[in-house]
Amino acid sequence: MRVVYQRGGYQLVEYERDGRLQRVYLPDDVELDEGVVEQGLPYGDPWENLLDFTVTPEQIADAWRRSGIWTIEDFEQHSGEAISVIVNLLSIDLAALRRRFREYQLRRDGDE
């Protein structure tokens, strides 16, 4: 658990819960412990609820084969290409992901 910064009567605190990094805002005059941080105002956007990739293992396998990656040895020798294939497949979803982020921002920020 650590204080990221303090400012104007509050502090941003970073901690781990169930192995996942979290941040919350808390008044700067509270003593930090697990019970207190659970009561803080969450900081950050809920990536877990916003990310939705539709790339399947079958699509990755097919794209690897089309790139000449058929074996683990091929993968080891051409790992840069293997990663590039995955990035290219994910980029198909990036446009949809950006739209989803914008929709979320509008709801979060009250349709500014």
Secondary structure by P-SEA (a helix, b strand, c coil): cccccccccbbbbbbbcccbbbbbbccccccccaaaaaacccccccccccccccccaaaaaaaaaaaccccaaaaaacaaaaaaaaaaaaaaaaaaaaaaaaaaaaaaaccc
